Amino acid sequence: MIREKLLSGKFTITAEISPPKGTDVNWMMKEAGMIKNAVDALCVTDNQRAIMRMSPIAACSALLQHGYETIMHLTCRDRNRLALQSELLGAAGLGIKNILVMSGDYPTKGDHPGAKPVYDLDSVQLLDMISRLNKGVDLSGNRLEGKTEFFAGAVSNTELTEVALMKLEKKIKAGAHFIITQAVFDPGKFSEFLDQVHDAGGKKIKIIAGIIPLRSRKTADFLNRNIAGVKVPDNVIKRLSSSSDPGALGIEMAADMIKELREICDGVHIMPVGTHENTRKILEMAGL
């Protein structure tokens, strides 16, 4: 179980996987099969980048039936407090134990730009609500018939403004047990981020560093333009541009980054652009 592994201090590996845009789960299961027994848990996204897909609760349930441990993403964007609580009770009823809380990309960035955003609760309030459900009460203080047992986490950029650092501190106080960061490309800056978190009272919080294996300069440029909180450094882009095999270089750089981060954080989170076909190789090259 990821809860036990993280809390025991063992290095933990998670990987992101998206539900299908439709009802056919075969591709999702194929992706999961590529990294079976190589990662500790699969992070199942919730309409990532505001693009409509199968609900993460259904995708997690399908993966659980095939023996995978999951971390269900849950955004504040699409549901009010009633729906969020119902979704969480449903997840608990299906055996889902791990939740990753986030605000969610604004709908105008996705494939249904006319959708109305909800944001009834923010990520701090959602974490607090999960803590209440774990104690057996709902957000209004009503007693539940059976409490939840969620292991909840949150997300963070690694370059924190004073306001962002204050919000991260609030997430920890509200009940986040672990943080998964956006992609890391500079271990020096990541180390500074860890110092900021620890100085803000997060000495016990578990930090899992995001890793995006880059395929080309085009991939790096896309991330810089479209993914909030991601900044591929100029020196990395230059290396990709001058390489005769940027895909192989991206794999090598991801493995090297994991080797460096392994000494300073609690785990890594693999977020491929496309498929997990190279994830196992990256982890092997990193000595995991």
C-alpha positions in Angstrom: 0.0 0.0 0.0 1.3 3.4 -0.9 0.3 4.9 2.5 2.4 2.4 4.3 5.3 2.7 1.9 5.5 6.5 2.0 5.0 6.7 5.8 7.7 4.1 6.4 10.2 6.3 4.5 10.6 4.0 1.5 11.1 5.6 -1.9 7.8 5.5 -3.7 7.1 5.5 -7.5 3.8 6.6 -9.0 2.7 7.1 -12.6 0.0 9.1 -14.2 -2.6 7.5 -16.4 -5.7 9.0 -18.1 -9.1 7.4 -18.4 -10.4 6.9 -21.9 -12.3 9.5 -23.8 -15.2 7.0 -24.3 -16.1 3.7 -22.8 -13.4 1.4 -24.2 -10.8 0.9 -21.4 -8.6 -1.4 -23.4 -5.9 1.3 -24.1 -5.9 2.3 -20.4 -5.4 -1.3 -19.4 -2.6 -1.7 -21.9 -0.9 1.4 -20.5 -1.2 0.1 -17.0 0.1 -3.3 -18.1 3.3 -1.7 -19.4 4.3 -0.6 -15.9 2.7 -3.3 -13.7 5.0 -4.1 -10.8 7.3 -1.3 -11.8 5.3 1.5 -9.9 3.6 1.5 -6.6 0.4 3.2 -7.7 -1.4 4.7 -10.7 -2.6 8.3 -10.5 -5.8 8.5 -12.4 -6.6 12.0 -13.8 -9.9 13.9 -13.5 -10.7 15.5 -16.9 -7.0 16.6 -17.2 -6.5 19.9 -19.0 -10.3 20.3 -18.8 -10.7 17.7 -21.6 -13.7 15.4 -21.0 -13.0 11.8 -20.2 -14.4 8.9 -18.3 -14.8 9.7 -14.6 -11.8 8.8 -12.5 -13.9 6.9 -10.0 -15.0 4.5 -12.8 -11.5 4.2 -14.2 -10.0 3.5 -10.7 -12.7 0.9 -10.1 -11.7 -0.9 -13.3 -8.0 -0.8 -12.4 -8.6 -2.0 -8.9 -10.4 -5.0 -10.3 -7.2 -5.9 -12.1 -5.0 -5.6 -9.0 -3.6 -2.1 -9.4 -3.4 0.4 -6.5 -4.8 3.8 -7.6 -4.7 7.4 -6.5 -7.8 9.1 -7.7 -7.5 12.7 -8.8 -10.3 15.0 -7.7 -10.7 18.6 -8.9 -12.8 21.4 -7.5 -13.6 22.6 -11.0 -16.6 20.4 -11.9 -18.5 19.7 -8.7 -20.1 21.6 -5.8 -19.7 20.4 -2.2 -22.7 18.0 -2.4 -21.3 16.3 -5.5 -17.7 16.2 -4.1 -18.9 14.4 -0.9 -21.1 12.0 -2.9 -18.1 11.2 -5.2 -15.9 10.6 -2.2 -18.4 8.3 -0.5 -18.8 6.4 -3.7 -15.0 6.1 -4.1 -14.7 4.7 -0.6 -17.5 2.3 -1.3 -15.6 1.0 -4.3 -12.4 0.5 -2.3 -10.5 3.5 -3.5 -8.2 4.6 -0.6 -6.0 7.4 -2.1 -7.1 10.8 -3.3 -5.1 13.6 -4.9 -6.8 17.0 -4.6 -6.4 19.9 -7.0 -8.2 23.0 -8.3 -8.4 21.8 -11.9 -7.6 23.7 -15.1 -10.2 26.3 -16.2 -12.7 25.0 -18.7 -11.7 27.5 -21.4 -8.4 25.5 -21.7 -10.2 22.3 -22.7 -12.5 20.8 -25.3 -15.8 22.2 -23.7 -14.8 25.9 -23.3 -18.5 26.8 -22.7 -18.7 24.7 -19.6 -19.4 26.6 -16.4 -16.7 26.2 -13.7 -17.9 25.4 -10.2 -15.1 25.9 -7.7 -17.5 25.8 -4.8 -14.6 24.7 -2.6 -10.9 25.4 -3.2 -8.3 22.7 -2.7 -7.6 23.6 0.9 -11.3 23.3 1.8 -11.6 20.1 -0.1 -8.7 18.6 1.9 -10.4 19.7 5.1 -13.7 18.1 3.9 -11.9 14.8 3.4 -10.4 15.0 6.9 -14.0 15.5 8.2 -15.2 12.5 6.2 -12.4 10.4 7.7 -13.7 11.4 11.1 -17.2 10.3 10.2 -19.0 13.6 9.6 -20.0 15.6 6.5 -19.2 19.2 5.8 -22.3 20.3 7.7 -21.4 18.3 10.7 -23.9 15.5 10.2 -22.8 12.0 11.3 -22.1 9.5 8.6 -23.1 5.9 8.6 -19.6 4.6 8.2 -16.6 6.9 7.8 -14.0 7.1 5.0 -10.3 6.2 5.4 -8.7 8.3 2.7 -5.0 8.9 2.3 -5.1 12.4 0.8 -2.5 14.4 -1.1 -2.2 17.7 -2.9 -0.2 19.2 -5.8 2.3 22.0 -6.0 4.5 23.9 -8.3 8.2 24.0 -7.3 8.7 27.7 -7.7 6.7 29.2 -4.9 5.6 32.8 -4.5 4.9 33.9 -0.9 1.2 33.4 -1.5 1.7 30.0 -3.0 3.8 28.9 -0.1 1.1 30.1 2.3 -1.5 28.0 0.4 0.8 25.0 0.5 1.1 25.4 4.2 -2.7 25.5 4.5 -3.0 22.3 2.5 -0.7 20.5 4.9 -2.6 21.8 7.9 -5.9 20.8 6.2 -4.8 17.1 6.0 -2.5 16.6 3.0 -0.2 13.7 3.8 1.8 13.9 0.6 2.6 16.4 -2.2 3.1 15.6 -5.9 4.9 18.4 -7.6 4.9 19.6 -11.2 7.7 18.4 -13.4 11.2 18.9 -12.1 14.1 19.8 -14.5 16.5 21.5 -12.1 17.5 19.6 -8.9 19.0 22.7 -7.4 15.8 24.7 -7.6 13.9 21.6 -6.3 16.2 21.5 -3.3 15.3 25.1 -2.6 11.6 24.2 -2.8 12.1 21.5 -0.2 13.8 23.9 2.1 10.8 26.3 1.7 8.3 23.6 2.5 10.3 22.4 5.6 10.7 26.0 6.8 6.9 26.5 6.4 6.2 23.7 8.8 6.1 20.8 6.3 8.9 18.7 7.8 6.8 15.6 7.9 5.0 16.0 4.6 6.1 13.5 1.9 7.2 15.0 -1.3 6.9 13.2 -4.6 8.7 14.9 -7.5 7.1 15.0 -10.9 9.1 13.7 -13.9 8.2 14.3 -17.5 10.4 12.4 -20.0 10.9 14.8 -22.9 10.6 13.5 -26.5 11.8 16.5 -28.4 12.1 20.3 -28.4 8.6 20.4 -29.7 7.4 18.6 -26.6 9.3 21.0 -24.4 7.8 24.0 -26.2 4.3 22.6 -25.9 4.7 22.1 -22.1 6.0 25.6 -21.6 3.0 27.1 -23.6 0.2 24.9 -22.3 0.9 23.4 -18.9 0.6 25.7 -15.9 3.6 25.5 -13.5 5.9 23.7 -16.0 9.0 25.5 -17.2 11.5 23.5 -19.2 14.8 25.4 -18.8 16.6 26.9 -21.9 19.7 24.7 -21.4 17.5 21.5 -21.6 15.8 22.8 -24.7 19.2 23.5 -26.2 20.4 20.0 -25.5 17.2 18.5 -27.1 17.6 20.8 -30.2 21.2 19.8 -30.8 20.7 16.0 -30.2 20.6 13.6 -33.1 18.2 11.4 -31.0 16.2 13.7 -28.7 13.9 10.8 -27.6 16.8 8.8 -26.3 18.3 11.9 -24.7 15.0 12.6 -23.0 14.9 9.1 -21.5 18.5 9.6 -20.3 17.8 13.0 -18.8 14.7 11.6 -16.9 16.7 8.7 -15.5 19.6 11.0 -14.4 17.1 13.4 -12.8 15.5 10.5 -10.8 19.0 9.4 -9.6 19.6 12.9 -8.3 16.2 13.4 -6.7 16.2 10.0 -5.1 18.7 11.4 -2.5 16.5 14.3 -1.4 12.8 13.4 -1.8 10.4 10.7 -1.0 9.5 9.5 -4.5 8.9 10.3 -8.1 5.8 10.6 -10.2 6.2 9.7 -13.9 4.1 11.8 -16.3 4.8 10.7 -19.9 3.8 12.8 -22.9 1.7 10.1 -24.6 2.5 6.6 -23.6 4.3 4.7 -20.8 6.3 2.6 -23.3 9.6 4.0 -21.9 8.7 4.3 -18.2 10.0 0.9 -17.2 13.3 1.5 -19.1 13.7 4.9 -17.4 13.2 3.4 -13.9 15.7 0.6 -14.7 18.3 3.1 -15.9 17.7 5.1 -12.7 18.5 1.9 -10.7 14.9 1.4 -9.4 
